[in-house]
Amino acid sequence: MPVGRHVRASDRVRVVQGDAPAAPAMVTIRARCHDDLLEYTHKFVGAYTHSRFRGGLADGLTLAAFELLGNALNYGSVLGDVVFEIVETPRAVAVRVSNDTVQVRIDMLCSHIERVRRDPEAAFLEEMRRSTVSGITQPMLGLARVVHESKLLLEVYISGTRVTVAASAPM
């Protein structure tokens, strides 16, 4: 699905039951959760994407990498691997992160994704508001940022307890 000015915002988000499609990864990082994984991966992705892609696309992919990897580390199972990939095909480039989690987290993710899919801007503004107000619930700003700010296509693949989230753009 092409992403750009002609695509409605609600069409930039979808949830698919099953595994993410196999695609050649230019970069793959497989690790157990640890504190500095996000920091050093984010630095690497920023340098890598800015050396390969135009500024706006590189910025969007770097933002997506930070948010998707942060979510995988925060909400994933400490018993499973987190896999981070940069996938390039002749038609598209994507940042893809997968992790194991529990069904309750998958249900929360699907509910949040539906809010983002229905109205990315409203979801973004609501999560921004929640991030400035202290309270019991933690804001879920990351996925809304990926869709609203970077305008990337967001796809979520669910296979059992394995979740893969991909943010992609056409080349």
SULHU-V9688 format. One record per pair of residues at least 12 apart in sequence whose C-alpha atoms are under 7 Angstrom apart, sorted by the first residue. I is the first residue (numbers start at 1). J is the second residue. D is the distance in whole Angstrom. If there is no record, write none. Layout:
# SULHU-V9688
i-><I:I>
j-><J:J>
d-><D:D>
This chain:
# SULHU-V9688
i-><2:3:3:3:3:9:10:10:10:10:12:12:12:13:13:13:13:14:14:14:15:15:15:16:16:16:17:17:17:18:18:18:19:19:19:20:20:23:24:24:25:25:25:25:26:26:26:27:27:28:28:28:28:29:29:29:30:30:30:30:31:31:31:32:32:32:33:33:33:38:38:38:42:42:42:45:46:60:61:63:64:64:64:65:67:67:68:69:72:72:75:76:76:76:77:77:80:80:81:82:82:83:83:83:84:84:84:85:91:91:92:92:92:92:93:93:93:93:94:94:94:94:95:95:95:96:96:96:96:97:97:97:98:98:98:98:99:99:99:100:100:100:101:101:102:103:116:120:120:120:121:123:124:124:124:124:127:127:127:128:152:152:152:153:153:153:154:154:154:155>
j-><170:152:153:169:170:120:117:118:119:120:152:153:154:117:153:154:155:154:155:156:155:156:157:156:157:158:157:158:159:157:158:159:157:158:159:157:164:87:87:88:85:86:87:88:86:87:88:85:86:83:84:85:86:83:84:85:81:82:83:84:81:82:83:80:81:82:73:78:82:66:69:70:62:65:66:62:62:150:95:146:95:146:167:95:142:143:97:97:98:99:101:99:100:101:100:101:99:100:99:98:99:97:98:99:96:97:98:97:170:171:168:169:170:171:168:169:170:171:166:167:168:169:166:167:168:164:165:166:167:164:165:166:162:163:164:165:162:163:164:161:162:163:161:162:161:161:144:144:147:148:148:144:141:144:145:148:139:140:141:141:167:168:169:167:168:169:166:167:168:167>
d-><6:7:6:6:7:7:5:5:6:7:7:4:6:5:6:5:6:6:5:6:6:5:6:6:5:6:6:5:6:6:5:5:6:6:6:6:7:7:6:7:6:6:4:6:6:6:6:5:5:7:6:4:7:6:5:6:6:6:4:6:6:5:7:7:5:6:6:6:7:7:7:6:7:7:6:6:5:5:6:7:7:6:6:6:5:7:6:6:7:6:7:6:5:5:5:5:7:6:6:6:5:6:5:7:6:5:7:6:6:5:7:6:4:5:6:6:6:6:6:5:4:6:6:5:6:7:6:4:6:6:5:6:7:5:4:6:6:6:7:5:4:6:6:6:6:7:6:6:7:6:6:6:7:5:6:7:6:6:5:7:6:5:6:5:5:6:6:5:7:6>
